[in-house]
Amino acid sequence: MTTAFDVIAVGGGPAGMMAAITAAGLGAKTALLEPNSRLGKKLNITGKGRCNLTNDCTREAFFASIPGNAPFLYSAYSRMTAQDAMAFFEGLGVPLKTERGGRVFPQSDRSFDVSAALERRLGQLGVTWLHDRAMAVLTEDGAVTGVRGERGRYETGRAIVATGGVSYPGTGSTGDGYRLARMLGHTIEPPQPSLVPLTSPDPACAAMQGLSLRNVAVRFLGEGDALLYQDFGELLFTHFGLSGPVVLSASAYIRPMRPCTLSIDLKPALDEKKLDERILRDIAAGRNRDMDHILAGLVHRSMVPVVLERTGIGASDKANGLTKAQRRALVALLKDFRIPIDGTRPIDEAIITAGGVRLSEVWPKTMESKLVKGLYFAGEVLDLDACTGGFNLQIAWCTGAAAGEAAALWIG
């Protein structure tokens, strides 16, 4: 037995839920096909469980956050801007707050409040939740006729594929959308990890494991110290290398990731002359103290042994014995602390998947396939990704809204 719907959204993540809500809100008989036991499983772990659901920024800042393919989103973003998304969620009864860098969170700091509000809205609009996994989007004469699941067949003339990428596969992002798209003739740009920690062969990282550096300036340098990416903010040393916001963002811009060098300015507020003066003052105030104690006033204690090793200064050397050459080496190190980068962590540890359905095969205004009538794409399944700060969820909201509206109104 088959069941007929005007629109079927395949995937119960952010983009799929937004697409279904938009389509149903315009009067379309809508279904959401999702095999997980609950909707928004990946949404619930975003922002460390707090759900950084968008970024309250200007249009220009939003597009600047997207390393590639930003022009594709001009129309969809106009359909639902960051401010529109904020108004939408507050209209669903989710009070919001804006934190550093424009990051928007629910006031409760609970991502479940966001997914629960979306699920309530789906229920209010009468969206049918089909607990099934899509095996194929069915077509006839170049147009969608239905969706075949593991448990049944569902008739529809409009199917929105919003199944995510391949990062965090435990949440259901297992690449189903790529398979469905390929079956219908679409090209998939190779999936790559984005917003992913970076690996380093330097044992100093493991030695400083757990150390978080805030308010540091970073530069990622390629061959001949060519600048690949620069940022300011927070990073974290781990047993395998580095993580933290500036590192995750760098992984979105340096693709494909290749061996490079991270240069950290540990004292960005001081130029070399002022930093040297600061060190001289510290030495004058503790002339007979050991250098490891002096350095503990300049860097975190877990970094002191690494600084001593790299400068050739002895831990028990007295401050008043520090030579001019050693002081210069110390200043240079604090302004240019280098870590070699040799790759990324696996894609299943990435926050976002780069790559996906080739954008030249999708109409940007409607998210409809140029190859199959009535087939739409939304969210991470598309070859779209952004840096950290709520921008990737904003892509999900605006592409989901565009696809849901087009499917409901049959714009093509």
C-alpha positions as a Markdown table, in Angstrom:
| # | Residue | x | y | z |
|---|---|---|---|---|
| 1 | Met | 0.0 | 0.0 | 0.0 |
| 2 | Thr | 1.3 | 3.5 | -0.8 |
| 3 | Thr | 0.6 | 6.8 | 0.9 |
| 4 | Ala | 0.4 | 10.1 | -1.1 |
| 5 | Phe | 1.8 | 13.5 | 0.0 |
| 6 | Asp | 2.3 | 16.8 | -1.8 |
| 7 | Val | 5.8 | 17.1 | -0.4 |
| 8 | Ile | 8.2 | 14.7 | 1.4 |
| 9 | Ala | 11.3 | 16.0 | 3.2 |
| 10 | Val | 13.9 | 13.3 | 3.4 |
| 11 | Gly | 15.9 | 13.8 | 6.6 |
| 12 | Gly | 14.8 | 15.0 | 10.0 |
| 13 | Gly | 17.7 | 17.4 | 10.7 |
| 14 | Pro | 17.7 | 21.2 | 10.7 |
| 15 | Ala | 17.2 | 21.7 | 6.9 |
| 16 | Gly | 14.7 | 18.9 | 6.6 |
| 17 | Met | 12.5 | 20.1 | 9.5 |
| 18 | Met | 12.7 | 23.7 | 8.2 |
| 19 | Ala | 11.7 | 22.5 | 4.7 |
| 20 | Ala | 8.8 | 20.5 | 6.0 |
| 21 | Ile | 7.6 | 23.3 | 8.3 |
| 22 | Thr | 7.7 | 25.8 | 5.4 |
| 23 | Ala | 5.9 | 23.6 | 3.0 |
| 24 | Ala | 3.2 | 22.6 | 5.4 |
| 25 | Gly | 2.8 | 26.2 | 6.5 |
| 26 | Leu | 1.9 | 27.0 | 2.8 |
| 27 | Gly | -0.8 | 24.4 | 2.8 |
| 28 | Ala | 1.0 | 21.4 | 1.3 |
| 29 | Lys | 0.3 | 17.9 | 2.6 |
| 30 | Thr | 3.7 | 17.2 | 4.0 |
| 31 | Ala | 5.7 | 14.2 | 5.4 |
| 32 | Leu | 9.1 | 14.1 | 7.0 |
| 33 | Leu | 10.9 | 10.8 | 6.4 |
| 34 | Glu | 13.5 | 10.1 | 9.2 |
| 35 | Pro | 14.5 | 6.7 | 10.6 |
| 36 | Asn | 16.0 | 8.0 | 13.9 |
| 37 | Ser | 13.9 | 7.6 | 17.0 |
| 38 | Arg | 14.0 | 11.4 | 17.5 |
| 39 | Leu | 14.3 | 14.4 | 15.2 |
| 40 | Gly | 17.3 | 16.8 | 15.2 |
| 41 | Lys | 19.7 | 14.3 | 16.6 |
| 42 | Lys | 22.8 | 16.1 | 15.3 |
| 43 | Leu | 21.2 | 19.5 | 16.0 |
| 44 | Asn | 21.1 | 18.5 | 19.7 |
| 45 | Ile | 24.8 | 18.2 | 20.0 |
| 46 | Thr | 25.7 | 21.4 | 18.2 |
| 47 | Gly | 27.4 | 24.2 | 20.1 |
| 48 | Lys | 28.4 | 21.6 | 22.8 |
| 49 | Gly | 24.8 | 20.9 | 23.5 |
| 50 | Arg | 23.8 | 24.6 | 23.6 |
| 51 | Cys | 22.9 | 25.0 | 19.9 |
| 52 | Asn | 24.5 | 28.0 | 18.2 |
| 53 | Leu | 21.6 | 28.3 | 15.9 |
| 54 | Thr | 22.6 | 31.3 | 13.8 |
| 55 | Asn | 24.8 | 34.4 | 13.9 |
| 56 | Asp | 23.3 | 37.9 | 14.4 |
| 57 | Cys | 25.5 | 39.5 | 11.7 |
| 58 | Thr | 25.3 | 41.6 | 8.6 |
| 59 | Arg | 24.6 | 40.0 | 5.2 |
| 60 | Glu | 28.2 | 40.9 | 4.3 |
| 61 | Ala | 29.6 | 39.1 | 7.4 |
| 62 | Phe | 27.5 | 36.0 | 6.7 |
| 63 | Phe | 28.8 | 35.6 | 3.2 |
| 64 | Ala | 32.4 | 36.3 | 4.3 |
| 65 | Ser | 32.1 | 33.3 | 6.6 |
| 66 | Ile | 31.7 | 30.9 | 3.7 |
| 67 | Pro | 35.0 | 29.8 | 2.2 |
| 68 | Gly | 33.5 | 28.9 | -1.2 |
| 69 | Asn | 30.3 | 29.0 | -3.2 |
| 70 | Ala | 28.8 | 31.9 | -1.2 |
| 71 | Pro | 27.1 | 33.5 | -4.3 |
| 72 | Phe | 24.9 | 30.4 | -4.6 |
| 73 | Leu | 23.2 | 31.4 | -1.3 |
| 74 | Tyr | 22.3 | 35.0 | -2.2 |
| 75 | Ser | 18.7 | 34.3 | -3.0 |
| 76 | Ala | 18.1 | 31.7 | -0.3 |
| 77 | Tyr | 19.6 | 34.0 | 2.4 |
| 78 | Ser | 17.3 | 36.8 | 1.3 |
| 79 | Arg | 14.5 | 34.3 | 1.8 |
| 80 | Met | 15.5 | 33.8 | 5.4 |
| 81 | Thr | 18.2 | 36.0 | 6.9 |
| 82 | Ala | 19.8 | 35.5 | 10.3 |
| 83 | Gln | 17.4 | 38.0 | 11.7 |
| 84 | Asp | 14.5 | 36.2 | 10.1 |
| 85 | Ala | 15.7 | 32.9 | 11.7 |
| 86 | Met | 15.9 | 34.6 | 15.1 |
| 87 | Ala | 12.4 | 35.9 | 14.8 |
| 88 | Phe | 11.2 | 32.5 | 13.6 |
| 89 | Phe | 12.6 | 30.7 | 16.7 |
| 90 | Glu | 11.4 | 33.3 | 19.1 |
| 91 | Gly | 8.0 | 33.0 | 17.5 |
| 92 | Leu | 8.1 | 29.3 | 18.4 |
| 93 | Gly | 8.6 | 30.2 | 22.0 |
| 94 | Val | 12.4 | 29.9 | 22.2 |
| 95 | Pro | 13.9 | 33.1 | 23.8 |
| 96 | Leu | 17.4 | 33.8 | 22.4 |
| 97 | Lys | 20.5 | 35.5 | 23.5 |
| 98 | Thr | 23.5 | 36.8 | 21.5 |
| 99 | Glu | 27.1 | 36.2 | 22.7 |
| 100 | Arg | 30.6 | 37.1 | 21.6 |
| 101 | Gly | 31.1 | 37.2 | 17.9 |
| 102 | Gly | 27.3 | 37.4 | 17.2 |
| 103 | Arg | 26.7 | 33.8 | 18.2 |
| 104 | Val | 23.0 | 33.2 | 18.9 |
| 105 | Phe | 21.9 | 30.6 | 21.5 |
| 106 | Pro | 18.7 | 29.7 | 23.3 |
| 107 | Gln | 18.6 | 31.5 | 26.6 |
| 108 | Ser | 18.2 | 28.2 | 28.3 |
| 109 | Asp | 21.5 | 26.9 | 26.8 |
| 110 | Arg | 19.6 | 23.8 | 25.8 |
| 111 | Ser | 19.7 | 22.6 | 22.3 |
| 112 | Phe | 16.8 | 20.3 | 23.0 |
| 113 | Asp | 14.6 | 23.4 | 23.4 |
| 114 | Val | 15.3 | 24.2 | 19.8 |
| 115 | Ser | 14.6 | 20.7 | 18.4 |
| 116 | Ala | 11.5 | 20.4 | 20.6 |
| 117 | Ala | 10.1 | 23.7 | 19.3 |
| 118 | Leu | 10.6 | 22.5 | 15.7 |
| 119 | Glu | 9.0 | 19.2 | 16.5 |
| 120 | Arg | 6.0 | 20.9 | 18.1 |
| 121 | Arg | 5.6 | 23.1 | 15.0 |
| 122 | Leu | 5.7 | 20.1 | 12.8 |
| 123 | Gly | 2.9 | 18.6 | 14.8 |
| 124 | Gln | 0.8 | 21.8 | 14.8 |
| 125 | Leu | 1.0 | 21.9 | 11.0 |
| 126 | Gly | 0.0 | 18.3 | 10.6 |
| 127 | Val | 3.3 | 17.0 | 9.2 |
| 128 | Thr | 3.4 | 13.2 | 9.1 |
| 129 | Trp | 6.6 | 11.7 | 10.5 |
| 130 | Leu | 7.4 | 8.6 | 8.5 |
| 131 | His | 9.8 | 6.4 | 10.5 |
| 132 | Asp | 11.7 | 5.0 | 7.6 |
| 133 | Arg | 15.0 | 5.3 | 5.7 |
| 134 | Ala | 14.9 | 6.4 | 2.1 |
| 135 | Met | 16.3 | 3.9 | -0.3 |
| 136 | Ala | 15.5 | 5.7 | -3.6 |
| 137 | Val | 13.7 | 8.8 | -4.9 |
| 138 | Leu | 11.4 | 7.4 | -7.7 |
| 139 | Thr | 11.0 | 9.2 | -11.0 |
| 140 | Glu | 9.2 | 8.9 | -14.3 |
| 141 | Asp | 9.8 | 10.9 | -17.4 |
| 142 | Gly | 12.4 | 13.0 | -15.6 |
| 143 | Ala | 10.1 | 14.0 | -12.7 |
| 144 | Val | 9.7 | 12.8 | -9.1 |
| 145 | Thr | 6.9 | 10.3 | -8.5 |
| 146 | Gly | 7.6 | 9.1 | -5.0 |
| 147 | Val | 10.1 | 7.9 | -2.4 |
| 148 | Arg | 10.8 | 4.2 | -1.7 |
| 149 | Gly | 11.8 | 3.4 | 1.9 |
| 150 | Glu | 12.9 | 0.3 | 3.7 |
| 151 | Arg | 9.3 | -0.1 | 5.0 |
| 152 | Gly | 7.1 | 1.3 | 2.3 |
| 153 | Arg | 6.6 | 3.4 | -0.8 |
| 154 | Tyr | 5.3 | 7.0 | -0.6 |
| 155 | Glu | 3.8 | 8.8 | -3.5 |
| 156 | Thr | 4.8 | 12.5 | -4.0 |
| 157 | Gly | 5.6 | 14.8 | -6.8 |
| 158 | Arg | 8.1 | 16.8 | -4.7 |
| 159 | Ala | 10.9 | 15.3 | -2.7 |
| 160 | Ile | 13.4 | 17.4 | -0.7 |
| 161 | Val | 16.7 | 15.6 | 0.1 |
| 162 | Ala | 18.1 | 17.0 | 3.4 |
| 163 | Thr | 20.1 | 14.1 | 4.8 |
| 164 | Gly | 23.2 | 15.9 | 5.8 |
| 165 | Gly | 26.8 | 14.9 | 5.1 |
| 166 | Val | 29.0 | 12.1 | 6.6 |
| 167 | Ser | 30.3 | 13.8 | 9.8 |
| 168 | Tyr | 29.0 | 12.4 | 13.1 |
| 169 | Pro | 27.6 | 9.2 | 11.4 |
| 170 | Gly | 26.2 | 8.1 | 14.8 |
| 171 | Thr | 23.5 | 10.9 | 14.4 |
| 172 | Gly | 22.4 | 9.5 | 11.1 |
| 173 | Ser | 24.6 | 11.5 | 8.7 |
| 174 | Thr | 25.8 | 8.5 | 6.8 |
| 175 | Gly | 25.9 | 9.9 | 3.2 |
| 176 | Asp | 22.4 | 8.6 | 2.2 |
| 177 | Gly | 21.8 | 11.9 | 0.3 |
| 178 | Tyr | 24.9 | 11.4 | -1.8 |
| 179 | Arg | 23.6 | 8.0 | -2.8 |
| 180 | Leu | 20.1 | 9.2 | -3.6 |
| 181 | Ala | 21.5 | 12.1 | -5.7 |
| 182 | Arg | 23.9 | 9.9 | -7.6 |
| 183 | Met | 21.1 | 7.5 | -8.5 |
| 184 | Leu | 19.4 | 10.4 | -10.2 |
| 185 | Gly | 22.4 | 11.5 | -12.2 |
| 186 | His | 23.8 | 14.2 | -9.9 |
| 187 | Thr | 27.5 | 14.8 | -9.4 |
| 188 | Ile | 28.9 | 14.6 | -5.8 |
| 189 | Glu | 31.9 | 16.8 | -5.0 |
| 190 | Pro | 34.2 | 14.6 | -2.9 |
| 191 | Pro | 33.3 | 14.9 | 0.8 |
| 192 | Gln | 36.1 | 16.4 | 3.0 |
| 193 | Pro | 36.2 | 17.1 | 6.7 |
| 194 | Ser | 35.6 | 20.7 | 7.6 |
| 195 | Leu | 35.6 | 22.3 | 11.1 |
| 196 | Val | 37.8 | 19.5 | 12.2 |
| 197 | Pro | 40.8 | 19.3 | 14.6 |
| 198 | Leu | 44.3 | 19.3 | 13.0 |
| 199 | Thr | 47.1 | 16.8 | 13.7 |
| 200 | Ser | 50.7 | 17.5 | 14.4 |
| 201 | Pro | 53.8 | 15.3 | 14.7 |
| 202 | Asp | 55.2 | 17.7 | 17.3 |
| 203 | Pro | 55.5 | 16.0 | 20.8 |
| 204 | Ala | 55.0 | 19.5 | 22.3 |
| 205 | Cys | 51.3 | 19.2 | 21.6 |
| 206 | Ala | 50.9 | 16.1 | 23.8 |
| 207 | Ala | 53.1 | 17.6 | 26.4 |
| 208 | Met | 50.7 | 20.6 | 26.6 |
| 209 | Gln | 47.6 | 18.5 | 26.2 |
| 210 | Gly | 44.5 | 20.3 | 27.7 |
| 211 | Leu | 46.1 | 23.7 | 27.5 |
| 212 | Ser | 43.7 | 26.3 | 26.1 |
| 213 | Leu | 45.2 | 29.5 | 24.8 |
| 214 | Arg | 42.8 | 32.5 | 24.6 |
| 215 | Asn | 43.2 | 35.8 | 22.8 |
| 216 | Val | 46.1 | 34.6 | 20.6 |
| 217 | Ala | 46.8 | 35.6 | 17.0 |
| 218 | Val | 47.5 | 32.7 | 14.6 |
| 219 | Arg | 48.8 | 32.4 | 11.1 |
| 220 | Phe | 48.9 | 29.3 | 9.1 |
| 221 | Leu | 51.9 | 29.3 | 6.8 |
| 222 | Gly | 52.6 | 27.3 | 3.6 |
| 223 | Glu | 55.7 | 26.8 | 1.6 |
| 224 | Gly | 58.1 | 29.7 | 1.9 |
| 225 | Asp | 55.9 | 31.1 | 4.8 |
| 226 | Ala | 53.2 | 32.0 | 2.4 |
| 227 | Leu | 50.1 | 33.1 | 4.4 |
| 228 | Leu | 47.2 | 30.5 | 4.1 |
| 229 | Tyr | 44.9 | 31.8 | 6.8 |
| 230 | Gln | 45.0 | 34.0 | 9.9 |
| 231 | Asp | 42.7 | 34.5 | 12.8 |
| 232 | Phe | 42.5 | 35.7 | 16.4 |
| 233 | Gly | 40.9 | 33.8 | 19.3 |
| 234 | Glu | 41.2 | 30.5 | 21.2 |
| 235 | Leu | 42.9 | 27.2 | 20.5 |
| 236 | Leu | 43.4 | 24.0 | 22.4 |
| 237 | Phe | 46.4 | 21.6 | 22.5 |
| 238 | Thr | 45.5 | 17.9 | 22.4 |
| 239 | His | 47.2 | 14.6 | 22.4 |
| 240 | Phe | 47.0 | 14.4 | 18.6 |
| 241 | Gly | 47.6 | 18.1 | 17.8 |
| 242 | Leu | 45.3 | 21.1 | 18.0 |
| 243 | Ser | 41.6 | 22.0 | 18.2 |
| 244 | Gly | 39.6 | 25.1 | 19.3 |
| 245 | Pro | 37.7 | 27.7 | 17.3 |
| 246 | Val | 40.6 | 29.2 | 15.3 |
| 247 | Val | 41.9 | 25.8 | 14.4 |
| 248 | Leu | 38.5 | 24.5 | 13.3 |
| 249 | Ser | 37.9 | 27.6 | 11.2 |
| 250 | Ala | 41.3 | 27.2 | 9.6 |
| 251 | Ser | 40.3 | 23.7 | 8.5 |
| 252 | Ala | 37.4 | 25.2 | 6.5 |
| 253 | Tyr | 39.7 | 27.6 | 4.6 |
| 254 | Ile | 42.7 | 25.5 | 4.0 |
| 255 | Arg | 41.3 | 22.8 | 1.7 |
| 256 | Pro | 42.5 | 20.3 | 0.9 |
| 257 | Met | 44.5 | 20.3 | 4.1 |
| 258 | Arg | 48.2 | 20.0 | 3.4 |
| 259 | Pro | 51.3 | 20.1 | 5.5 |
| 260 | Cys | 51.8 | 23.6 | 6.8 |
| 261 | Thr | 53.0 | 25.5 | 9.9 |
| 262 | Leu | 50.9 | 27.2 | 12.6 |
| 263 | Ser | 52.6 | 30.3 | 14.0 |
| 264 | Ile | 51.1 | 31.5 | 17.3 |
| 265 | Asp | 51.6 | 35.0 | 18.6 |
| 266 | Leu | 51.3 | 34.4 | 22.4 |
| 267 | Lys | 51.5 | 38.1 | 23.2 |
| 268 | Pro | 49.6 | 39.9 | 20.4 |
| 269 | Ala | 49.0 | 43.0 | 22.5 |
| 270 | Leu | 52.8 | 43.7 | 22.7 |
| 271 | Asp | 55.2 | 44.3 | 19.9 |
| 272 | Glu | 58.7 | 42.9 | 20.3 |
| 273 | Lys | 60.1 | 46.0 | 21.9 |
| 274 | Lys | 57.4 | 46.2 | 24.5 |
| 275 | Leu | 57.6 | 42.5 | 25.2 |
| 276 | Asp | 61.4 | 42.7 | 25.7 |
| 277 | Glu | 60.8 | 45.6 | 28.1 |
| 278 | Arg | 58.2 | 43.4 | 30.0 |
| 279 | Ile | 60.7 | 40.6 | 30.3 |
| 280 | Leu | 63.4 | 43.0 | 31.6 |
| 281 | Arg | 61.0 | 44.2 | 34.2 |
| 282 | Asp | 60.2 | 40.6 | 35.3 |
| 283 | Ile | 63.9 | 39.9 | 35.6 |
| 284 | Ala | 64.6 | 43.0 | 37.6 |
| 285 | Ala | 61.8 | 42.1 | 40.0 |
| 286 | Gly | 63.2 | 38.6 | 40.5 |
| 287 | Arg | 66.9 | 38.7 | 39.7 |
| 288 | Asn | 67.7 | 35.7 | 41.8 |
| 289 | Arg | 64.8 | 33.6 | 40.8 |
| 290 | Asp | 65.0 | 30.5 | 38.6 |
| 291 | Met | 64.0 | 31.1 | 35.0 |
| 292 | Asp | 61.2 | 28.5 | 35.1 |
| 293 | His | 59.5 | 30.8 | 37.7 |
| 294 | Ile | 60.1 | 33.8 | 35.6 |
| 295 | Leu | 58.6 | 32.1 | 32.6 |
| 296 | Ala | 55.5 | 31.0 | 34.6 |
| 297 | Gly | 54.6 | 34.7 | 34.7 |
| 298 | Leu | 54.7 | 34.9 | 30.9 |
| 299 | Val | 53.1 | 31.7 | 29.8 |
| 300 | His | 51.0 | 28.9 | 31.3 |
| 301 | Arg | 53.0 | 26.5 | 33.5 |
| 302 | Ser | 52.4 | 23.5 | 31.1 |
| 303 | Met | 54.1 | 25.6 | 28.4 |
| 304 | Val | 57.2 | 26.5 | 30.4 |
| 305 | Pro | 59.1 | 23.2 | 29.7 |
| 306 | Val | 58.5 | 23.6 | 26.0 |
| 307 | Val | 59.7 | 27.2 | 26.0 |
| 308 | Leu | 62.8 | 26.3 | 28.0 |
| 309 | Glu | 63.7 | 23.5 | 25.5 |
| 310 | Arg | 63.1 | 25.7 | 22.4 |
| 311 | Thr | 65.2 | 28.6 | 23.8 |
| 312 | Gly | 67.9 | 26.6 | 25.3 |
| 313 | Ile | 67.4 | 28.2 | 28.7 |
| 314 | Gly | 67.9 | 26.1 | 31.8 |
| 315 | Ala | 65.0 | 25.7 | 34.3 |
| 316 | Ser | 67.3 | 26.5 | 37.2 |
| 317 | Asp | 69.2 | 29.2 | 35.4 |
| 318 | Lys | 69.0 | 32.5 | 37.4 |
| 319 | Ala | 67.1 | 35.4 | 35.9 |
| 320 | Asn | 70.0 | 37.7 | 36.3 |
| 321 | Gly | 72.2 | 35.4 | 34.2 |
| 322 | Leu | 69.9 | 35.6 | 31.1 |
| 323 | Thr | 72.0 | 36.7 | 28.2 |
| 324 | Lys | 70.9 | 39.2 | 25.6 |
| 325 | Ala | 70.8 | 36.5 | 22.9 |
| 326 | Gln | 68.6 | 34.3 | 25.1 |
| 327 | Arg | 66.3 | 37.1 | 25.8 |
| 328 | Arg | 66.0 | 37.8 | 22.0 |
| 329 | Ala | 65.3 | 34.1 | 21.4 |
| 330 | Leu | 62.6 | 34.2 | 24.1 |
| 331 | Val | 60.9 | 37.3 | 22.6 |
| 332 | Ala | 61.0 | 35.7 | 19.1 |
| 333 | Leu | 59.5 | 32.5 | 20.4 |
| 334 | Leu | 56.7 | 34.2 | 22.2 |
| 335 | Lys | 55.8 | 36.2 | 19.1 |
| 336 | Asp | 56.2 | 33.2 | 16.7 |
| 337 | Phe | 55.6 | 29.9 | 18.5 |
| 338 | Arg | 55.5 | 27.3 | 15.7 |
| 339 | Ile | 53.7 | 24.0 | 15.4 |
| 340 | Pro | 54.0 | 21.8 | 12.3 |
| 341 | Ile | 50.6 | 20.6 | 10.9 |
| 342 | Asp | 50.5 | 17.4 | 8.9 |
| 343 | Gly | 46.7 | 16.7 | 8.5 |
| 344 | Thr | 43.3 | 16.5 | 10.0 |
| 345 | Arg | 41.4 | 14.1 | 12.2 |
| 346 | Pro | 39.0 | 11.7 | 10.4 |
| 347 | Ile | 35.9 | 13.0 | 8.6 |
| 348 | Asp | 33.6 | 11.3 | 11.1 |
| 349 | Glu | 35.1 | 13.6 | 13.8 |
| 350 | Ala | 34.4 | 16.7 | 11.7 |
| 351 | Ile | 31.6 | 19.1 | 12.7 |
| 352 | Ile | 30.7 | 19.7 | 9.1 |
| 353 | Thr | 31.2 | 17.9 | 5.7 |
| 354 | Ala | 32.5 | 19.9 | 2.9 |
| 355 | Gly | 31.6 | 18.8 | -0.6 |
| 356 | Gly | 28.3 | 17.3 | -1.7 |
| 357 | Val | 25.8 | 17.8 | -4.4 |
| 358 | Arg | 27.4 | 20.0 | -7.2 |
| 359 | Leu | 25.8 | 23.4 | -7.0 |
| 360 | Ser | 25.8 | 24.0 | -10.8 |
| 361 | Glu | 23.2 | 21.2 | -11.0 |
| 362 | Val | 20.8 | 23.0 | -8.6 |
| 363 | Trp | 18.7 | 26.2 | -9.1 |
| 364 | Pro | 19.9 | 28.6 | -6.3 |
| 365 | Lys | 16.5 | 30.4 | -6.0 |
| 366 | Thr | 14.5 | 27.2 | -5.4 |
| 367 | Met | 17.0 | 24.5 | -4.5 |
| 368 | Glu | 15.4 | 22.4 | -7.2 |
| 369 | Ser | 17.5 | 20.0 | -9.2 |
| 370 | Lys | 18.2 | 21.0 | -12.8 |
| 371 | Leu | 18.2 | 17.4 | -13.7 |
| 372 | Val | 15.0 | 16.0 | -12.2 |
| 373 | Lys | 11.7 | 17.9 | -11.9 |
| 374 | Gly | 10.3 | 18.0 | -8.3 |
| 375 | Leu | 13.6 | 17.1 | -6.7 |
| 376 | Tyr | 15.1 | 19.6 | -4.2 |
| 377 | Phe | 18.2 | 19.7 | -1.9 |
| 378 | Ala | 18.8 | 21.5 | 1.3 |
| 379 | Gly | 21.4 | 21.8 | 4.0 |
| 380 | Glu | 24.7 | 20.0 | 4.3 |
| 381 | Val | 24.0 | 17.5 | 1.5 |
| 382 | Leu | 24.9 | 20.4 | -0.8 |
| 383 | Asp | 28.4 | 21.5 | -1.5 |
| 384 | Leu | 28.2 | 24.3 | 1.0 |
| 385 | Asp | 29.9 | 24.9 | 4.3 |
| 386 | Ala | 31.0 | 27.8 | 6.6 |
| 387 | Cys | 33.2 | 28.6 | 9.5 |
| 388 | Thr | 32.2 | 28.3 | 13.1 |
| 389 | Gly | 29.7 | 30.7 | 14.8 |
| 390 | Gly | 26.2 | 29.5 | 13.8 |
| 391 | Phe | 26.7 | 30.0 | 10.1 |
| 392 | Asn | 26.3 | 26.4 | 9.1 |
| 393 | Leu | 22.9 | 26.1 | 10.8 |
| 394 | Gln | 21.9 | 29.4 | 9.1 |
| 395 | Ile | 22.7 | 27.7 | 5.8 |
| 396 | Ala | 20.4 | 24.8 | 6.8 |
| 397 | Trp | 17.5 | 27.2 | 7.8 |
| 398 | Cys | 17.7 | 29.3 | 4.6 |
| 399 | Thr | 18.1 | 26.5 | 2.1 |
| 400 | Gly | 15.4 | 24.4 | 3.9 |
| 401 | Ala | 13.0 | 27.4 | 3.8 |
| 402 | Ala | 13.8 | 28.0 | 0.1 |
| 403 | Ala | 13.3 | 24.4 | -0.8 |
| 404 | Gly | 10.1 | 24.0 | 1.3 |
| 405 | Glu | 8.5 | 27.2 | -0.2 |
| 406 | Ala | 9.4 | 26.2 | -3.8 |
| 407 | Ala | 8.1 | 22.7 | -3.4 |
| 408 | Ala | 4.9 | 23.8 | -1.9 |
| 409 | Leu | 4.3 | 26.5 | -4.5 |
| 410 | Trp | 5.7 | 24.4 | -7.3 |
| 411 | Ile | 8.2 | 27.1 | -8.4 |
| 412 | Gly | 10.7 | 25.7 | -10.9 |
